[in-house]
Amino acid sequence: MSDIVSWNLQLSIREGRYEDLEALVQEMVESTRSETGTLMYEWFVSNDKSTCHIYERYADEEAVLTHLDNFGSKFAERFMGCLEPTVFYVYGEPSDTVRSALDGLSAVYLGPIGGFSR
């Protein structure tokens, strides 16, 4: 059993907010870069700039909670002003504490069944 938790958050970009989102992403990436335990933090956007996916991977519960704390205090309001969550898949076996922090986005939890990571 691994302590790693990852997720794929899929969002719609609110009309007329793409340029605001670009600036916000840069700030969020720089802030997250310094968080210990953040293994991967990648943003993707569709060609028509209407859809955004964020893939995040954390070493453990402490790293997830640190990130969520920073997100909530620094970025949540602007993030929600630019984006509307549509699907949120969480991978791994997050603790009840992490689940309660993620449940507000209607997370769908998927536990491991097989595979490996290098």
C-alpha atoms as an extended CHARMM CRD file, in Angstrom:
* protein
*
       118  EXT
         1         1  MET       CA              0.0000000000        0.0000000000        0.0000000000  PROA      1               0.0000000000
         2         2  SER       CA              1.3620000000        3.3900000000       -1.0240000000  PROA      2               0.0000000000
         3         3  ASP       CA              0.8380000000        6.7180000000        0.7500000000  PROA      3               0.0000000000
         4         4  ILE       CA              0.7780000000        8.4910000000       -2.6290000000  PROA      4               0.0000000000
         5         5  VAL       CA             -2.4280000000       10.3280000000       -3.5070000000  PROA      5               0.0000000000
         6         6  SER       CA             -3.0460000000       11.7760000000       -6.9450000000  PROA      6               0.0000000000
         7         7  TRP       CA             -5.9410000000       13.2870000000       -8.8050000000  PROA      7               0.0000000000
         8         8  ASN       CA             -7.2640000000       14.5260000000      -12.1030000000  PROA      8               0.0000000000
         9         9  LEU       CA             -9.4600000000       17.5850000000      -11.7240000000  PROA      9               0.0000000000
        10        10  GLN       CA            -11.4100000000       18.4570000000      -14.8550000000  PROA      10              0.0000000000
        11        11  LEU       CA            -12.8430000000       21.9440000000      -15.1980000000  PROA      11              0.0000000000
        12        12  SER       CA            -14.6660000000       24.2440000000      -17.5800000000  PROA      12              0.0000000000
        13        13  ILE       CA            -13.0480000000       27.6200000000      -18.1400000000  PROA      13              0.0000000000
        14        14  ARG       CA            -15.5530000000       30.3850000000      -17.5180000000  PROA      14              0.0000000000
        15        15  GLU       CA            -16.2950000000       32.5420000000      -20.5560000000  PROA      15              0.0000000000
        16        16  GLY       CA            -13.9580000000       35.5080000000      -20.8950000000  PROA      16              0.0000000000
        17        17  ARG       CA            -11.6660000000       34.3180000000      -18.0720000000  PROA      17              0.0000000000
        18        18  TYR       CA             -8.8840000000       32.5020000000      -19.9420000000  PROA      18              0.0000000000
        19        19  GLU       CA             -6.3790000000       35.3590000000      -19.6970000000  PROA      19              0.0000000000
        20        20  ASP       CA             -7.0470000000       35.6700000000      -15.9550000000  PROA      20              0.0000000000
        21        21  LEU       CA             -6.5560000000       31.9150000000      -15.6760000000  PROA      21              0.0000000000
        22        22  GLU       CA             -3.1770000000       32.0600000000      -17.4400000000  PROA      22              0.0000000000
        23        23  ALA       CA             -1.8670000000       34.5450000000      -14.8760000000  PROA      23              0.0000000000
        24        24  LEU       CA             -3.3350000000       32.5570000000      -11.9840000000  PROA      24              0.0000000000
        25        25  VAL       CA             -1.7930000000       29.2900000000      -13.2170000000  PROA      25              0.0000000000
        26        26  GLN       CA              1.6610000000       30.8800000000      -13.2460000000  PROA      26              0.0000000000
        27        27  GLU       CA              1.2390000000       32.0390000000       -9.6480000000  PROA      27              0.0000000000
        28        28  MET       CA             -0.1050000000       28.6780000000       -8.5220000000  PROA      28              0.0000000000
        29        29  VAL       CA              2.6710000000       26.7050000000      -10.2160000000  PROA      29              0.0000000000
        30        30  GLU       CA              5.3640000000       28.8790000000       -8.6170000000  PROA      30              0.0000000000
        31        31  SER       CA              3.7640000000       28.6010000000       -5.1980000000  PROA      31              0.0000000000
        32        32  THR       CA              3.2650000000       24.8410000000       -5.4560000000  PROA      32              0.0000000000
        33        33  ARG       CA              6.8340000000       24.2800000000       -6.6990000000  PROA      33              0.0000000000
        34        34  SER       CA              8.1230000000       25.0010000000       -3.1810000000  PROA      34              0.0000000000
        35        35  GLU       CA              5.7730000000       22.5560000000       -1.4270000000  PROA      35              0.0000000000
        36        36  THR       CA              7.6560000000       19.5210000000       -0.1660000000  PROA      36              0.0000000000
        37        37  GLY       CA              5.9330000000       16.2920000000       -1.1020000000  PROA      37              0.0000000000
        38        38  THR       CA              4.3660000000       17.6080000000       -4.2990000000  PROA      38              0.0000000000
        39        39  LEU       CA              5.5650000000       15.0510000000       -6.8430000000  PROA      39              0.0000000000
        40        40  MET       CA              3.7000000000       16.3130000000       -9.9070000000  PROA      40              0.0000000000
        41        41  TYR       CA              1.6240000000       19.3870000000      -10.6370000000  PROA      41              0.0000000000
        42        42  GLU       CA              0.6050000000       19.8090000000      -14.2840000000  PROA      42              0.0000000000
        43        43  TRP       CA             -2.0690000000       21.8650000000      -16.0120000000  PROA      43              0.0000000000
        44        44  PHE       CA             -3.5130000000       21.1230000000      -19.4650000000  PROA      44              0.0000000000
        45        45  VAL       CA             -5.9240000000       23.1170000000      -21.6360000000  PROA      45              0.0000000000
        46        46  SER       CA             -8.0060000000       22.2170000000      -24.6980000000  PROA      46              0.0000000000
        47        47  ASN       CA             -7.2710000000       23.8750000000      -28.0580000000  PROA      47              0.0000000000
        48        48  ASP       CA            -10.4520000000       25.9490000000      -27.8360000000  PROA      48              0.0000000000
        49        49  LYS       CA             -9.5170000000       27.0700000000      -24.2880000000  PROA      49              0.0000000000
        50        50  SER       CA            -12.8300000000       25.9060000000      -22.8390000000  PROA      50              0.0000000000
        51        51  THR       CA            -11.6160000000       22.9390000000      -20.7800000000  PROA      51              0.0000000000
        52        52  CYS       CA             -8.7850000000       22.5320000000      -18.3070000000  PROA      52              0.0000000000
        53        53  HSD       CA             -7.3980000000       19.4340000000      -16.5800000000  PROA      53              0.0000000000
        54        54  ILE       CA             -5.0370000000       19.4690000000      -13.6100000000  PROA      54              0.0000000000
        55        55  TYR       CA             -3.0170000000       16.3900000000      -12.6840000000  PROA      55              0.0000000000
        56        56  GLU       CA             -1.5360000000       16.4290000000       -9.1980000000  PROA      56              0.0000000000
        57        57  ARG       CA              0.4450000000       13.7750000000       -7.3120000000  PROA      57              0.0000000000
        58        58  TYR       CA              1.4660000000       13.9440000000       -3.6530000000  PROA      58              0.0000000000
        59        59  ALA       CA              3.8400000000       11.7890000000       -1.5940000000  PROA      59              0.0000000000
        60        60  ASP       CA              1.5360000000       11.5130000000        1.3870000000  PROA      60              0.0000000000
        61        61  GLU       CA             -1.3390000000       12.9670000000        3.4030000000  PROA      61              0.0000000000
        62        62  GLU       CA              0.8210000000       15.7360000000        4.8700000000  PROA      62              0.0000000000
        63        63  ALA       CA              1.7500000000       16.9570000000        1.3690000000  PROA      63              0.0000000000
        64        64  VAL       CA             -1.9110000000       16.9440000000        0.2770000000  PROA      64              0.0000000000
        65        65  LEU       CA             -3.0190000000       18.9020000000        3.3340000000  PROA      65              0.0000000000
        66        66  THR       CA             -0.1930000000       21.4280000000        2.9410000000  PROA      66              0.0000000000
        67        67  HSD       CA             -1.1940000000       22.0050000000       -0.6800000000  PROA      67              0.0000000000
        68        68  LEU       CA             -4.8920000000       22.3310000000        0.1450000000  PROA      68              0.0000000000
        69        69  ASP       CA             -4.0910000000       24.7960000000        2.9330000000  PROA      69              0.0000000000
        70        70  ASN       CA             -2.0400000000       26.9620000000        0.5710000000  PROA      70              0.0000000000
        71        71  PHE       CA             -4.6750000000       26.7040000000       -2.1440000000  PROA      71              0.0000000000
        72        72  GLY       CA             -7.4630000000       27.7320000000        0.2050000000  PROA      72              0.0000000000
        73        73  SER       CA             -5.6530000000       30.7010000000        1.6840000000  PROA      73              0.0000000000
        74        74  LYS       CA             -4.0480000000       32.0480000000       -1.5030000000  PROA      74              0.0000000000
        75        75  PHE       CA             -5.9690000000       30.9740000000       -4.5980000000  PROA      75              0.0000000000
        76        76  ALA       CA             -9.4050000000       29.3950000000       -4.0690000000  PROA      76              0.0000000000
        77        77  GLU       CA            -11.5030000000       32.4850000000       -4.6890000000  PROA      77              0.0000000000
        78        78  ARG       CA             -9.7540000000       33.4640000000       -7.9370000000  PROA      78              0.0000000000
        79        79  PHE       CA             -9.5870000000       29.8080000000       -9.0520000000  PROA      79              0.0000000000
        80        80  MET       CA            -13.3520000000       29.3750000000       -8.7120000000  PROA      80              0.0000000000
        81        81  GLY       CA            -13.8940000000       32.6980000000      -10.4800000000  PROA      81              0.0000000000
        82        82  CYS       CA            -12.0670000000       31.3660000000      -13.5510000000  PROA      82              0.0000000000
        83        83  LEU       CA            -13.0060000000       27.6940000000      -13.4610000000  PROA      83              0.0000000000
        84        84  GLU       CA            -15.9920000000       25.4520000000      -12.8200000000  PROA      84              0.0000000000
        85        85  PRO       CA            -15.1900000000       21.8990000000      -11.6760000000  PROA      85              0.0000000000
        86        86  THR       CA            -16.8850000000       19.2070000000      -13.7600000000  PROA      86              0.0000000000
        87        87  VAL       CA            -15.2150000000       15.9140000000      -12.7370000000  PROA      87              0.0000000000
        88        88  PHE       CA            -12.7860000000       15.1290000000       -9.9400000000  PROA      88              0.0000000000
        89        89  TYR       CA            -11.1060000000       11.7100000000       -9.8220000000  PROA      89              0.0000000000
        90        90  VAL       CA             -8.9010000000       10.9320000000       -6.8190000000  PROA      90              0.0000000000
        91        91  TYR       CA             -6.5150000000        7.9630000000       -7.0390000000  PROA      91              0.0000000000
        92        92  GLY       CA             -5.0050000000        6.0170000000       -4.1560000000  PROA      92              0.0000000000
        93        93  GLU       CA             -6.1360000000        5.4340000000       -0.6270000000  PROA      93              0.0000000000
        94        94  PRO       CA             -6.5200000000        8.8620000000        0.9690000000  PROA      94              0.0000000000
        95        95  SER       CA             -7.2310000000        9.0730000000        4.6820000000  PROA      95              0.0000000000
        96        96  ASP       CA            -10.5940000000       10.2150000000        6.0250000000  PROA      96              0.0000000000
        97        97  THR       CA             -8.9800000000       13.5970000000        6.7700000000  PROA      97              0.0000000000
        98        98  VAL       CA             -7.9430000000       14.0400000000        3.1240000000  PROA      98              0.0000000000
        99        99  ARG       CA            -11.3020000000       12.7670000000        1.8870000000  PROA      99              0.0000000000
       100       100  SER       CA            -13.1970000000       15.2670000000        3.9930000000  PROA      100             0.0000000000
       101       101  ALA       CA            -11.0010000000       18.0520000000        2.5660000000  PROA      101             0.0000000000
       102       102  LEU       CA            -11.6990000000       16.9150000000       -1.0280000000  PROA      102             0.0000000000
       103       103  ASP       CA            -15.3780000000       16.0010000000       -0.7240000000  PROA      103             0.0000000000
       104       104  GLY       CA            -16.4750000000       19.6020000000       -1.3540000000  PROA      104             0.0000000000
       105       105  LEU       CA            -15.5680000000       19.1000000000       -5.0190000000  PROA      105             0.0000000000
       106       106  SER       CA            -17.6820000000       15.9150000000       -5.3110000000  PROA      106             0.0000000000
       107       107  ALA       CA            -14.6100000000       13.7150000000       -5.5500000000  PROA      107             0.0000000000
       108       108  VAL       CA            -14.8980000000       10.2280000000       -7.0290000000  PROA      108             0.0000000000
       109       109  TYR       CA            -12.4010000000        7.9350000000       -5.2820000000  PROA      109             0.0000000000
       110       110  LEU       CA            -10.6690000000        5.1170000000       -7.1480000000  PROA      110             0.0000000000
       111       111  GLY       CA             -8.5630000000        2.6450000000       -5.1920000000  PROA      111             0.0000000000
       112       112  PRO       CA             -5.6740000000        0.6360000000       -6.5790000000  PROA      112             0.0000000000
       113       113  ILE       CA             -6.2540000000       -2.7400000000       -8.2050000000  PROA      113             0.0000000000
       114       114  GLY       CA             -2.8560000000       -3.3150000000       -9.8670000000  PROA      114             0.0000000000
       115       115  GLY       CA              0.0870000000       -1.7410000000      -11.6550000000  PROA      115             0.0000000000
       116       116  PHE       CA              3.3100000000       -0.0300000000      -10.7030000000  PROA      116             0.0000000000
       117       117  SER       CA              4.9930000000        3.3220000000      -10.6610000000  PROA      117             0.0000000000
       118       118  ARG       CA              8.6830000000        4.1500000000      -11.2600000000  PROA      118             0.0000000000
